[in-house]
Amino acid sequence: MNKAQTRQKNSPVSISHLIMVVKQHAHSIFLSSLLLSVCGIAGVSLLPNVYRATTTILVDPQKIPEKYVTSTVTTDPNARMNTLTQQVLSASRLQEIIDKDNLYPEMRKTKSREEILDFMRAKTKIEIKQSPEPEQGLGSFSIAYEDRDRTMVALITNQLASSFIDWNLKARQMQALGTTQFLSVELQKAKESLETQESQLEAFRMKHSGATPDELNGNLQALSRLQASTQSNMDAISRLDQERILLPHSVSSDPQAVPSSDREQALQEKRRLENQRWILKRQFTDTYPDVIAVNQELKAINARIATMAGPTQGTADSYDENTKVRLSLIDKDMQRHKQQLADLDRQIHSYQSKVDSVPILETQLAELTRNYEASRQNYQSLLDKTFSAGMSAELEQKQQAERFTVLDPAKTPEKPISPKRLPIMAGVLVACFILPASAVIGIHLLRGFIDSESEVREMLPPGISVLGTLPPIMSKTDLIRGRLLMAQTVIVSLLACAALVVFLFKVRPIL
C-alpha cells in the first residue's frame, strides 16, 4: 500500500503525536529558535529611534478691555489657526527651515523637493486646545515635530512656533491696517458726499430764502401785518373820499354860495364809483358781478357827463381858495395812500407766493434734509469706526491685543517615542519559537513517516491485529551523541546570549 495514499485516508493527526514530534526534534527547534531570537532582537535594536519635541503656545487675550478698545480682528480663532497652519507649513517656509538647518541630507540626494516637504509636513503635528470657557474660544495649541535626530527636533519645533507667532502678529497687523485704510477711504467718500449734500442744501436755502417751511410762521405774521396796513390805508382813502364828497356841500351851505349843478353831482358820483371800483378790484377780478355793475354805472355816468355843458358856478373853479387847497391836499393824500396800497399789494403778493410755495418746497427740502442727515450719520459712523480702527491698529503694533505666547518651549528629548522595542521583542520571541516548531511538524507530515503503533493500526485492513511492538533501542553511541548535542546546544546558547548582551549594552544600548 502506498504511504501517501494511506496518509490521505487517515484521520487528522492528534495533538499528542505532534507534541511527540516536537520532543524528538527539540534540539533543532531550540537552536533554531535561539538563533532566530538573537537575530530578531538584534534587528529590533537596530531600528532607528524617533524623537519628538513639543512646545505649547498660549493664546494670550487682549490686555485692554474690549469695552474701551474694540479689536478689528474678529476672525474665528479656529479659522485663523487653519490659515496660520497653511502659511507656516507652506512650501516656502518649510524649505527655508530645511535649507537653514540642512535637514534630510541623505533624503535630498534621492527624493524630490515635494516629497521631502510632504515628509516634513507628515512629521509635524498641531493640536488645538479649547479654552475651558466656550465663549473665549481658542485657549492654547501645541506643535510637535518628530525626527531621528534628537538634537534637531527641539530646534525645528521652536522655529515652527516662532513662525506661528510671527505670522499671527503680521496677519493681525495687516488685517487691522487694512481695516483702517478701508475705513479711511470710505470716510473720505462719505465726507465728499456730506459736503455735496451741504452745498445743495445751502444753495436751496439761498435760492428760496424767506420761503422755506421753517419761515412759514414769520411769513404768515408779516402777511397779517401787511393786510392790516392795507385795511388801514383803505379806511383812510374812504375817509378822504367821503371828505372830498362832503366838502362841496359844506361850501354850498354858505349864504353867498350857489347850489351845486347837475354836472358837479355827476362828477362826484363818478369819483365815488371809481373809488368803489378800485376797492373792488383789489379783492376781485374784472369778471366779478359787482365789478361789472360798477363799470356799467361808470360808463353811464361818463356818457351823461359828456352831454352836459361846461363847468358852471359851483364847480371846482367856482370854489374859494381854501376849498381848492383842501381838495388838493385830499387828492395828494389819496394818491399817497394808493401808492402805499400798491406797495403793500406787491409785498402781500410776494409773501403770499412764498406761503403758497411752502408745500412744494417742503417736499424738496425734506428730501434734501433726509439725504443730508443720512450722509451726516454715515460720516459720523465711519468717523467713529475709523478712530476705533486706528486705536485697534495701534494696539496691534504695541502687541497689547490678543497674541501667541510660548508657554513651554521645546527641549531636547531624552528618550525616543518609537519604536516600542519591548513589545516588538516579545512578539519576535514568540514568532521565533513558533516558526521552527511549525517547520519541523510540516516537514514530518510531508515525509510520511510512521512513528507510532496507532498509525500502524490505522493502516492495516480490518480484522488484522498487531502481534507486538519493539521499543526504541538506544546504543552507547547514541547516548554519547545525545550528550554531545546537549553540550553543543548549551555552548551555542551561552555564546549567543553573551554576544546579544554585549551587543545590547555596548554596541546598541536601548535600555
Secondary structure, 3 states (H helix, E strand, C coil): CCHHHHHHHCCCCCHHHHHHHHHHCHHHHHHHHHHHHHHHHHHHHCCCCEEEEEEEEEEECCCCCCCCCCCCCCCCHHHHHHHHHHHHCCHHHHHHHHHHHCCCHHHHHHCCHHHHHHHHHHHEEEEEEECCCHHHCEEEEEEEEEECCHHHHHHHHHHHHHHHHHHHHHHHHHHHHHHHHHHHHHHHHHHHHHHHHHHHHHHHHHHCCCCCHHHHHHHHHHHHHHHHHHHHHHHHHHHHHHHHHHHHHHHHCCCCCCCCCHHHHHHHHHHHHHHHHHHHHHHCCCCCHHHHHHHHHHHHHHHHHHHCCCCCCCCHHHCCHHHHHHHHHHHHHHHHHHHHHHHHHHHHHHHHHHHHCHHHHHHHHHHHHHHHHHHHHHHHHHHHHHHHHHHHHHHHHCCCCCEEEEEECCCCCCCCCECCHHHHHHHHHHHHHHHHHHHHHHHHHHHCCCCCHHHHHHHCCCCCCCCCCCCCCCCHHHHHHHHHHHHHHHHHHHHHHHHHHHHHHHHCCCC
